């Protein structure tokens, strides 16, 4: 994982990411947290990171770099899994992404905000997939819970009901 982080930092030249200090990258950097198939864990982590990036509305001057960074993480997901012929995982995670994107869109349209459990699913369904399918230790679920407790959910567009324009 450390080599992958260094490669990402080199490729993106993005000092704002600070992947070394991110708890999920630290989790997967510890090999004891991976039950099997580290390449799947790393790829799905990259996919989840891309979703997290796209959940945040950037400032106008940062929009291009923001989108390209998300695209980079998505591409790493596909690149790693395709290199290992892990097409079932690609299909599974793509289906999860479609489902949570629909739910996020639905929440953006209604006054109700998601419950804590639903928010965990919306933000981390790909990582939860790793636990549910025996790739990662279930201590990942505790890390997700701690993250949810600490996150400022008001910055998420589907919580704030932000439409991406200046009028709200």
Secondary structure, 3 states (H helix, E strand, C coil): CHHHHHHHHHHHCCCCCCHHHCHHHHHHHCHHHECCCHHHHHHHHHHHHHHHHHCECCCHHHHHHHHHHHHHHHHHHHHHHHHCCCHHHHHHHHHHHHHHHHHHHHHHHCCCCCCHHHHHHHHHHHHHHHHHCCCECCHHHHHHHHHHHHCCHHHEHHHHCCCCCCCC
